[in-house]
């Protein structure tokens, strides 16, 4: 996305009519197609995503007193960390370990599930959550 200042520069160079579109594209390092769209008015005027004041940083980078990073002040990392601290992400609810999974199975599959579940409970004393089905007795139908 082009900054509004770049679009204005292309428009200024095209308005002078001293350079071709190809030369303007080479000079500004913008594609020839984009320069042609700006010249013909086909390119919509996109709103700026950042404030004009934030486009060019004021002065050289400085060490942030909070995080120690070499940044343009004010430090965006510190600002993002403060925002995250004020609004932590919501944690998904944790399922109870005793809770059996709720499955919607066809009747024949439900019967087999109950058989395997009962066998595991009897053989192992508990039902492992991620148990491999190997070694289970299989009822031939």
C-alpha positions in Angstrom: 0.0 0.0 0.0 1.3 3.4 -0.9 1.6 6.2 1.6 -0.4 9.3 0.7 2.9 11.2 0.5 4.1 8.8 -2.3 0.9 9.2 -4.2 1.1 12.9 -4.0 4.8 12.8 -5.2 3.7 10.7 -8.2 0.9 13.1 -9.0 3.3 16.1 -8.7 5.8 14.6 -11.0 3.1 13.7 -13.6 1.6 17.2 -13.4 5.0 18.7 -14.2 4.9 16.8 -17.5 8.7 16.7 -17.8 9.0 12.9 -17.2 7.3 10.0 -18.7 5.3 7.5 -16.6 8.1 5.0 -17.0 10.7 7.6 -15.7 8.4 8.5 -12.8 8.0 4.8 -11.9 11.8 4.3 -12.0 12.4 7.5 -9.9 9.8 6.7 -7.2 10.3 2.9 -7.3 6.6 2.4 -7.8 5.4 0.0 -10.5 4.5 1.3 -13.9 1.0 0.0 -13.6 0.4 1.8 -10.4 1.8 5.1 -11.9 -0.5 4.6 -14.9 -3.5 4.0 -12.6 -2.6 7.2 -10.6 -2.2 9.1 -13.9 -5.6 8.0 -15.3 -7.5 8.3 -12.1 -8.3 4.6 -11.9 -6.6 4.1 -8.6 -8.9 4.8 -5.7 -7.8 7.1 -3.0 -7.1 4.7 -0.1 -7.2 6.0 3.4 -3.9 6.1 5.3 -3.5 3.3 7.9 -1.2 5.4 10.0 -1.2 9.0 11.1 0.9 11.4 9.1 2.8 12.1 12.2 3.9 8.5 12.6 5.0 8.1 9.0 8.4 9.7 9.5 9.9 9.0 13.0 10.9 12.1 14.9 14.6 12.0 15.3 17.0 9.1 15.7 16.1 5.8 17.5 16.5 5.9 21.3 16.7 3.2 24.0 13.3 2.7 25.6 13.5 3.1 29.4 11.0 0.3 30.0 12.0 -2.5 27.6 15.5 -1.4 26.6 14.9 -1.8 22.9 16.4 0.6 20.4 13.2 2.2 19.0 11.6 5.4 17.8 9.8 6.9 20.7 7.1 6.3 21.9 7.8 2.6 22.1 5.1 0.6 20.3 6.2 -2.6 21.9 5.6 -1.2 25.4 2.3 0.2 24.3 1.2 -3.2 22.9 2.3 -5.0 26.1 0.3 -2.6 28.2 -2.8 -3.2 26.0 -2.4 -6.9 26.3 -2.0 -6.7 30.1 -5.2 -4.7 30.3 -7.1 -7.1 28.0 -5.8 -10.7 28.5 -7.1 -13.3 26.0 -10.0 -15.4 27.2 -9.0 -18.9 28.3 -11.2 -21.7 27.1 -13.0 -23.7 29.8 -11.2 -26.8 31.0 -13.2 -30.0 30.8 -13.4 -32.1 34.0 -11.1 -35.2 33.8 -13.9 -37.5 34.9 -16.3 -36.3 32.2 -16.9 -38.7 29.4 -16.9 -37.4 25.9 -20.4 -36.7 24.5 -20.6 -38.5 21.2 -23.5 -38.6 18.8 -23.2 -42.0 17.2 -25.4 -44.3 15.2 -27.0 -47.0 17.4 -24.7 -49.8 16.3 -21.6 -47.6 16.9 -22.9 -46.5 20.2 -23.3 -50.1 21.3 -19.7 -50.9 20.3 -18.5 -47.8 22.0 -20.2 -48.8 25.3 -18.7 -52.3 25.0 -15.1 -51.0 24.5 -15.6 -48.4 27.3 -16.8 -51.1 29.7 -13.9 -53.4 28.8 -11.3 -50.6 29.3 -12.8 -49.7 32.6 -12.7 -53.3 33.8 -9.2 -54.1 32.3 -7.4 -50.9 33.3 -9.3 -49.7 36.2 -9.7 -46.3 34.5 -10.4 -45.0 31.1 -7.4 -43.4 29.4 -8.3 -40.3 27.4 -6.0 -41.1 24.4 -5.8 -44.9 24.6 -4.8 -46.8 21.5 -7.4 -49.3 20.4 -4.8 -52.1 19.8 -5.4 -55.3 21.7 -9.1 -54.7 22.4 -11.3 -57.7 21.8 -13.2 -57.2 18.6 -16.7 -58.6 18.2 -17.3 -60.0 14.7 -20.6 -59.0 13.3 
